[in-house]
Each structure stands twice: as structure tokens, then as C-alpha cells.
Amino acid sequence: MDSSNIPASCIDWNIALESTGDDAELLDELVGIFMEESPMLIEQIHRGLDTKDAVLVQRSAHTLKGSLRIFHALSGAELAFQIEKLAQEKDLDRVSASLAHLEAFMERMMVELKNHQER
């Protein structure tokens, strides 16, 4: 996926709010948890690549994919899914390109989440 095709907003806030039963406080909690945990998941993917641990890459990408889906951040979830599938196939050499796109997406998403927290 070309990162230039990512929409201006990484998150569908309406669907994210609906997924919490229209509980804005819960959504705010989820934003905080995501902002804390997602960098660790990206780091685990890197660690898995460095150590050739396909299971760690697959598990971390799978967890991140689920978290991204909470926010209906489908572009990022698709990238995480690509990484998950490549790791499942033990094709770690091809993960780097998808990971670079995922990291670009995550940078934009983190800015959007931070802006949400500051509102």
C-alpha cells in the first residue's frame, strides 16, 4: 500500500465511538492505551525481525491489527495484516517494506490521537 493513498484522517471517529457503545470516556481510555501500547508492538515487530522470530512478528502484528480496527483505522489494519501474513508464511525478508508503510501510518495516527486527547 502506498502511504500517499492514506486518507487525511487515519481514524473513523464515528465508527470508533459506535464501537464503544457511544461511550466517549471509554473511547478516550482506549486512545490512551493505544498510544502507550502501539509503540511497544512496533518495537516487538522490529525485535522479531532482528532475531528472525516470525512468531513474535506475527503475534505483534496481529495484536496491532486488532487495536487499529477498534479505531476503524483500516489502512493501518491492512498493513498490519500484511505483516502478520508474511510472518505466518515465514517470509520475514518482505516484512520491511510493509513495516515502513505501517510506521508512516502510525506516525500520522499518533498525531491524530494526540490532537483528539487535547480537545
C-alpha distance (Angstrom), angle and dihedral (degrees) to the residues before:
residue distance angle dihedral
M1 . . .
D2 3.77 . .
S3 3.80 109.6 .
S4 3.81 89.3 -142.5
N5 3.82 87.3 68.9
I6 3.80 92.3 61.8
P7 3.80 110.4 114.9
A8 3.82 120.0 -113.7
S9 3.80 90.3 -103.8
C10 3.79 115.8 49.9
I11 3.79 92.3 -164.1
D12 3.78 133.3 56.5
W13 3.80 96.1 -142.2
N14 3.81 93.9 -173.9
I15 3.79 93.3 56.8
A16 3.82 91.4 41.0
L17 3.80 89.4 54.5
E18 3.81 91.4 46.2
S19 3.80 89.7 52.2
T20 3.81 88.8 60.3
G21 3.80 92.5 51.1
D22 3.81 89.2 -102.3
D23 3.81 89.9 -60.9
A24 3.82 104.5 148.5
E25 3.81 92.4 -174.7
L26 3.79 91.3 54.7
L27 3.80 90.2 48.5
D28 3.80 89.7 51.8
E29 3.82 89.3 51.2
L30 3.79 90.6 50.4
V31 3.80 90.3 50.4
G32 3.81 90.1 54.7
I33 3.80 93.3 46.9
F34 3.79 92.0 47.7
M35 3.80 92.4 49.3
E36 3.79 89.8 52.3
E37 3.80 99.7 42.1
S38 3.81 105.5 34.9
P39 3.84 95.3 69.2
M40 3.80 87.8 53.8
L41 3.80 90.5 52.5
I42 3.80 91.4 51.0
E43 3.80 88.7 49.1
Q44 3.81 90.2 51.0
I45 3.81 89.7 52.9
H46 3.80 89.2 52.7
R47 3.80 91.0 47.0
G48 3.80 90.1 49.9
L49 3.79 90.5 51.7
D50 3.81 92.1 47.5
T51 3.81 92.1 50.4
K52 3.83 95.2 36.0
D53 3.82 89.2 -119.6
A54 3.80 102.8 154.5
V55 3.81 92.0 178.1
L56 3.82 91.9 57.7
V57 3.81 91.0 47.7
Q58 3.80 92.0 47.7
R59 3.82 95.0 46.6
S60 3.82 94.1 45.7
A61 3.80 93.0 47.4
H62 3.81 90.4 47.4
T63 3.81 91.9 52.0
L64 3.79 91.9 46.7
K65 3.81 90.7 48.5
G66 3.80 90.6 55.6
S67 3.78 92.0 48.4
L68 3.79 91.8 49.8
R69 3.79 90.5 51.2
I70 3.82 90.2 58.0
F71 3.80 86.5 65.7
H72 3.80 92.3 40.0
A73 3.82 86.8 -119.8
L74 3.77 90.6 156.5
S75 3.81 98.5 169.8
G76 3.79 90.7 56.9
A77 3.79 92.7 41.9
E78 3.81 89.9 53.9
L79 3.81 91.1 51.3
A80 3.81 91.0 49.1
F81 3.81 88.7 48.8
Q82 3.82 90.5 52.7
I83 3.81 89.4 52.9
E84 3.80 91.2 46.4
K85 3.82 92.1 52.1
L86 3.81 93.9 45.8
A87 3.80 89.9 51.1
Q88 3.80 91.0 47.2
E89 3.81 87.1 54.7
K90 3.85 89.0 47.2
D91 3.82 88.9 -120.5
L92 3.80 96.7 137.9
D93 3.81 93.4 153.4
R94 3.81 89.8 71.3
V95 3.82 95.3 47.1
S96 3.82 95.5 81.0
A97 3.82 95.8 71.4
S98 3.80 93.2 49.5
L99 3.79 90.3 43.9
A100 3.80 91.5 54.5
H101 3.81 89.8 53.9
L102 3.81 91.2 45.3
E103 3.79 91.4 51.6
A104 3.81 91.0 50.8
F105 3.79 89.1 50.7
M106 3.80 91.5 47.4
E107 3.81 91.9 52.1
R108 3.79 90.3 55.4
M109 3.78 92.3 43.6
M110 3.80 93.0 50.6
V111 3.81 89.8 54.1
E112 3.78 89.5 50.8
L113 3.82 91.8 48.3
K114 3.79 91.5 48.4
N115 3.79 90.3 50.7
H116 3.81 88.7 50.4
Q117 3.81 90.6 53.0
E118 3.79 91.7 50.4
R119 3.79 95.4 53.4
